[in-house]
Amino acid sequence: MGPADATPSRTDKISIVVAHPGHELMVHHLIERSQPMYFCLTDGSGGGAKSRIESTTRLLRQVGATPGGIYGRFSDREIYRLLLDRRVDVFAGLADELAKNLIDHRIECVAGDAMEGFNPGHDVCRALIDGAVEIVQTRTGRVLQNYEFALHNDIASAAAGATIRLTLDNAALERKIAAAMAYPEMQGEVRAALSKFGKQSFSVEYLRPATTSAMMHKFEITPPRYELLGEIRVSEGRYSEIVRYREHLFPVFAALGLTKHQEQWTT
């Protein structure tokens, strides 16, 4: 990738890494420009049984992107179970596997889900990205550019701190909207977003350097939103256990070496 304020080109060696299939729609123009190697932690089945991976496979084929070695590996329920059971070994293995893929394909830049405290799977995905990037640097000496894109923040928040801005022309915007509407499992969310924010709100794609350390510091003070949502689901009888940051995610982050970066907030 070129200078921080440049836009990615077709020749860049880029990987997109997301928690759930469908997240790539947020950076549709980036993937059609860069034709990246794409990694996806889960199959996007959520609380149900229907996988979204086929819809993403179709989308990737249309834009010329390539599925990576980790592609719909787990159901959402399996990820939650691994977290609740504190299977940090599984997540450490995934980070190592992702790093090997990045090394083997000489990836120069990674972009993926931001850590936002909205969904444990999203935050674990970000941790896996950061852990893999560290492993690549340790093993090869290469420093990968590591970017995130917001999934749940408003436009102003998503743009804050962005060092790469991709502005879509009308044709690119229409392709992005068409791709989103052609993704059956996402149509409801897409229509709701278009109704709330308008089409033009999706005409710019923002990438910013990973803000993981800042978010981890925030969660030490204010519990992430998924804990509150989990408490509501338990009270409704829909869940029997709550995934919590300190008990379940922090040990994963520690196993991936992310906690060493917390020193900057405590010194």
Secondary structure, 3 states (H helix, E strand, C coil): CCCCCCCCCCCCCEEEEECCCCHHHHHHHHHHHHCCEEEEEECCCCCCCCCCHHHHHHHHHHHCCEEEEEEEEECHHHHHHHHHCCCHHHHHHHHHHHHHHHHHCCCCEEEEECCCCCCHHHHHHHHHHHHHHHHHHHHHCCCCEEEEECCCCCHHHHHCCCCEEEECCHHHHHHHHHHHHCCHHHHHHHHHHHHHHCHHHHCEEEEEECCHHHHHHHHHHCCCHHHHHHHHHHHCCCCCCCCCHHHHHHHHHHHCCHHHHHHHHHC
